[in-house]
Amino acid sequence: MKGSTLGEFEEVVLLATCVLQDEAYAINVRKEVEAYTKRKINLSSVHTALYRLEKKGFLSSKFGEATQKRGGKKKRYFYPSSYGVKALEEIRNIRESLWHNMPRELLKGGLS
Amino acid sequence: MNLPPKFPLKVLQFFCTEHRIEELEGDLFEEFQENVETKGLTRARFVYTWTVIRSFRWYLFDGKSRTRTWMIFDHIKMTFRAIKKSPGYTSLHILGMAMAMACSLSIALFLIDEQNKDTFIHDHTLVHRFLAKDVVGGSGKFLPQIHPNIQSVLKDKLGDQLPFVARVSSGLTTLISPENPSELIEEDIISTDPDFFKIFSYQLVLGEIDETFSGYKEQQMRPVIITERFAKKHFKGKDPLGKIIKQPTPPQFADEINKRSNWYIIKGIVQDPPKNASFQFDLIQPIEVKIGPKKHHSFSSPYAFHVPTYVKTAPFVKSEDIINQLTPLLKTYTDKHEVVDSQYQLEPLVEAYYNTNVFDKLINPSDAKVINTFIVIAALIIILAAANYINLSTVKAIQRHHEVGIRKIIGATRNNLIGRFLIESILFCTVAGFCAIFLVELTLPIFESLMTRKISFQYLQSLEFWLSFGGFILVMGIVSGIYPAISLARHRIFDNQTSDKRGFLRKSLIILQFSLSSSLIMGALIIQDQLDFITDQTSTFKGENIIVLEGWFFKEDQKFREALIKIPGVKNVSIASHAPGESINFFDRIKDLPPIALQFIDEDFFEVLNLNIAAGRNFKAFKRDGSQYDIIINENLASLLPTDDIWSYDIRTKGVDENQSIVGVIEDFHSESLKNNISPTIFLQVQRTGVQARRILIRAETQNLSKIIKAAEEVWMDIKPAKLFKYSFLDEKLAQLYTTEQRLAGVFNIFTVLAVIISAIGLFGLATHSSKVRLKEMSIRKVLGASFGQLAVLLTRPIIGLLILSFVIIMPFIFYFGNAWLEGFTYQKGLDWQIFAKALLLTLVVALITVASQVLKASLNNPSEVLRKE
């Protein structure tokens, strides 16, 4: 299966980057992921994921402006690459086809 | 705005790769601010630190600068360029460092050598030397002379605790050279028991120990074991076993020559004593040859010859246990006073090395004091040199701010710069290190003669040495380079200043240097002063020399005297038991008085030594009439006697039965070292018991000294051809008493010179910097009308100020230590204010000379040239 080198956390981070569009830098990405997964994430985990995604080619990054809020340091913004979006879609397709064949009984939450 | 905790940030910055650090720092900062608002400062700091810790993952180090490792070569290139730019300066710089390294290297070598003594001895810690308190002579000192029968007592009864016991007596023997029968040789011979080999771990190369020792009977030839080097020297290549070495005898004892019991027969060859052995020897013989047959050793025998005794205990045996058992054990054998009433001691070998109170002719004790002083001073010098180096580096660095600025502009990071300067520093230290080794090779012979010990450790061939030396250079480079490196990299580009605005660090370093140098100068002066005082006191003989001949002159003393006095240039000849400068071990007691030293002299003694009779008369020619003997006492004893009328005082000493009366009083003179008090002394006539005629003192003009000595040698050969002619000068003998002090003086002098040189180098560097910096200022002053003199004064004033300040600081210490050292001398002149004045003057002069060139340069400058750029 192509694109299966995406881990669960990385997938979520990549999705968050897409959602955030032009505002995707480490702090924001973390807030999104925390909001959606309702789990506490450490900043360094987000950094790891972002950099790894970049290395694998799913993201590209650019330096933004420096602000006073960051003690005069510039931010690095991350943007999903077309390859990254494609990978996400593939994963989604795989999941959906499996879900499509799920028996009805299970969906209702019932166990025999 | 709150700042995040500094330390985690610094750690992050140190390790993080450059192209990540900014975004990471920013992210962390932003998160921190938010947390401060939502969760409070403490929580925010905690989260910050925790996140930093968790950030130590691959992406932190994922740098694009793989070129980092190869930058080292660039650094090295740069360093060479920097050196070429100011070769004089750099070489001075390196020289100072090299000297300090040479210093520490020398001490290290000596220390290692100390540790290295006798390493070939198995179970070194179990080897002990016996000492016994002197109850006969009454001096109360612990001497290494032990009754010879104690050895067999120990082996019989305490054999399980003391498996090896050996009497070891060292001496010299005169032999007829085996390969050249017309030549006499003198060799070290050890007379001992078979256990010697087990105690000191010597193996025989040829021959059998037991056969040599047990096979000896009195009328046979003397069995002897020679060393390999003796064999090589005298029996080149031929098998020496069974060969005979003869001793010389004077012609009047012609039948003695053929007496086989005076010959040596070689029964074995032993390994050479290694270079790091604490004693050396060439021959070993059974001890009975020297001290007589076994029947002479019994406790009741009056011929018992006391000798040093060494033992090797069994493991885990305590010395006190043995000592406690010893005296009761001895009491079962004898009740002889000197044996059972003596206090015994078992001294471990390691302590014996430093026991300067005991001389057993085997182990030559080192003076721990001199060694310690050596170490302390050398450590001070290293501190001096390090301070120097730091000062010089900082100063030079300031002059390179241009370079630093440009580097920063083109993008050098702080780490880059620090690394660069550290590498430079390490490189300097490496060069200095090799210079240091060169210096050490040059100066080692001087130190060896100073400490009278040769270094046996071949350091140049030891791998461990090179490894630790490499490490040492690295450490020195980093330690002395780190401050300048950091301060350099830190200061702002457009500024000429460092964080050391008012020059505090620089000034305190200079004060440190001055204090150290001046203390060393003062120390050297104090010691020299005391030494001069001593030699002044003891050498009362000007223009004339007193030659001392040593030997046993018993029957021949008058013959010698008559022959010697005929030699032209000889003023007088005296026969005595001791020459001044030798320690006197003969003591007698009068009730209630301290021990009284005994010396045997003849009627010419006082005249030869130019001493004055204070009261009464000198000895007259000796007549043995059995009723009354004349004695002379010294002023010290006279003052101790319970009566004023000493002439009729019936003087009763414990050791003398005959009637004696005092006929004269001699002025007090130092016959022993000035460190001791003058003991009360009784002078007896040497002819009473001729055995005491052991020294001949010849008073001769200095004019024809060598001729006189040659003539004396001829006289000697005439009367005593069987012994080597040995002479010495009284002045030298007296000087030997103060070897410790002389060595101390030598050490101090060398180190003082070193310290002064290093300080001068440092001062020179600082002066150069100062003059460069103030060049503009000087020019402006000149334009405004200042004279050369005024400028010079202006420039030198701060230095003088620092100098005086450091002097003031160091004076109380010198005072305290100087006095403490002088207390060791019963006779001293005390600390003279002149010493301090001299030291101050000297330091001032040196400082001024060093600074002179730079001051001149600055003061004589041409303002139009300097101010051109403005």
Chai-1 contact restraints between the chains, C-beta under 6 A:
chainA,res_idxA,chainB,res_idxB,connection_type,confidence,min_distance_angstrom,max_distance_angstrom,comment,restraint_id
A,A26,B,D27,contact,1.0,0.0,6.0,A-B,restraint_1
A,I27,B,D27,contact,1.0,0.0,6.0,A-B,restraint_2
A,I27,B,E30,contact,1.0,0.0,6.0,A-B,restraint_3
A,N42,B,R54,contact,1.0,0.0,6.0,A-B,restraint_4
A,L43,B,E31,contact,1.0,0.0,6.0,A-B,restraint_5
A,L43,B,T51,contact,1.0,0.0,6.0,A-B,restraint_6
A,S44,B,T51,contact,1.0,0.0,6.0,A-B,restraint_7
A,S44,B,R54,contact,1.0,0.0,6.0,A-B,restraint_8
A,S44,B,S55,contact,1.0,0.0,6.0,A-B,restraint_9
A,T48,B,R57,contact,1.0,0.0,6.0,A-B,restraint_10
A,Y51,B,Y59,contact,1.0,0.0,6.0,A-B,restraint_11
A,K69,B,E30,contact,1.0,0.0,6.0,A-B,restraint_12
A,R70,B,G26,contact,1.0,0.0,6.0,A-B,restraint_13
A,R70,B,F29,contact,1.0,0.0,6.0,A-B,restraint_14
A,R70,B,E30,contact,1.0,0.0,6.0,A-B,restraint_15
A,G71,B,F29,contact,1.0,0.0,6.0,A-B,restraint_16
A,K73,B,E22,contact,1.0,0.0,6.0,A-B,restraint_17
A,K73,B,E25,contact,1.0,0.0,6.0,A-B,restraint_18
A,K73,B,G26,contact,1.0,0.0,6.0,A-B,restraint_19
A,K74,B,E22,contact,1.0,0.0,6.0,A-B,restraint_20
A,R76,B,E23,contact,1.0,0.0,6.0,A-B,restraint_21
